[in-house]
Amino acid sequence: MLAHNPLVSSRTNPPVQVTHGNGPYVNTRRALESVDLSPVRGKRVLLKPNVGRVATAGSGIVTHPEVVAAAIDAFREAGAEVAVGESPIAGVRVPEAFAASGMAAIAAPRNCPLIDMDRRRFVPVPVPDGLVIQALKVCPEVLEFDFLVSVPVMKMHMHTGVSLSVKNMKGCLWRRSKVEFHMLPPAAGSRHKPIDLAIADMASVLRPHLAIVDGTVGMEGLGPSAGQPKPLDAVVVSADAFAADAVACALMGTAAEQIPHLSLGAERGHGVVDLQRLCVTSEHWRDWISPFAQPPENLTIEFPNITVHDQQSCSACQSTLLLFLTRYKDRLFDYFPAETTVQIAIGKGCGEMPQGSLLIGNCTAHQRDKGIFVPGCPPVGSQILAALAGQRSATSPRCSSTQDDVPDQP
Ligand code: SF4
C-alpha cells in the first residue's frame, strides 16, 4: 500500500526505464539498474506478478518467470527480503498457477517464498474518495510488506483496453471479492463503465511502489487469455505505475489517454500518463514500438453468427467462454442446428434471453429455462461441452463429446 513512496524521484516528471532486445532476465536487471533501490535495504518487498491463470511462460497470459527472477535478485542485492504473491481469478489454484508459469522453478533455487495470498483472511481497506467502490477486501500480505511491486505482463484486454501494472493490483484483492468489480451497476452521471471507475477507485488506495511491466511476450487481440502471443522482448520500469503503463501502452501502439482506467486515475492525480512529461531513459525507445492487435469491440465481429450477451460477468467466465469459442466455435452449431445465430449469455446482468440460448455460469441460472444452462462459478470448457452433449444426446444418440478434450483453464 502506498502512503509514501521513497522510490519516486519526481512526481511531476517521473522517470521511466525501457530496455529491449536482451531477453527477460537481462532486460529486467538493466532496467532496475537505473532505479535507486537503496530505500529497500532491510525492508520486505512483495512482488505481485500476473499469475492469475494456469498458463506457461511465453503464452502472453502470465508474467515471464525470468522477469520475476531478475527482480528477486535485484531486490536481494539491494538488501531486501523478497517474496512473490498472487490471488488468482476464480477457479484457479495458486500452487498450480505458480508451477505452470515457471515461478516455482525460479523461486525454489533462490529459496524465495511463493505466497497464496488467498489463504488468510482479508483486511478491509476503505476507499474514501471512491466513486463506485467504498471499501476493498485486501490480501493481508499487501499491508504487511514494506514495498509492493507490480509485475504484470503486457496485454490487451477485452473489457479494460489493456491490462498492465495498475490493473494488475486487482490481483491483490481477496478471493472472490475481485468479482465484485464486474457486478457493479452503471454509475449515475458517468459515461464510463463501472469496471473502469472501480479500477481508478482502487488505484486511489492500492498502487505499487514500483512497476515492472513484462513485455517479453505480451498478448494482443482477445486478451486477457484468448488472444495471440505477441513477442516484444521489452521491459518497462517506473516508480509511477501510471507512467510505466503509459509507456507500455505506447510500445503496444495505443495511448494511455484512450484507456479509461488510466486516464481517470491520472486525472485524479494518482500518476502521470502524459508522455511529454515523462523522462524515458532510452532515447531510442520509440524504435521498439510494435502495435498490438486491438481487442474486438464486439465478440460478434470475432465470432460471426454468435451473439454474446455479456453483462456484469467477471474475468473467469469471460476466459472460459473465449477459450471455448476460440477452440470450438465451429462445433457449436452442431448443437443448435435450427439457429442461424447462437445466443450466449454470461454474467448476471443480461436481459431476457430468447429461447434456445446457451447460458453459461451460475450468474445466468435465473434464466435456465431459456435453453442450455451450464452451472459453475466459473464453469470450465469441458462442462460446456458436457452440457451441450447432454442436451443433444436426449434427441440424438449419434452426438457425443469427451470431457477431456477441453482445457479446464487457460
Ligand atoms: S458465474 Fe461467472 S460471471 Fe458469475 S461470478 Fe461466477 S465466474 Fe463470475
Boltz pocket constraint, residues with backbone or C-beta under 6 A from the ligand:
constraints:
  - pocket:
      binder: B
      contacts: [[A, 90], [A, 179], [A, 312], [A, 313], [A, 314], [A, 315], [A, 316], [A, 317], [A, 346], [A, 347], [A, 348], [A, 360], [A, 361], [A, 362], [A, 363], [A, 364], [A, 376], [A, 377], [A, 378], [A, 379]]
      max_distance: 6.0
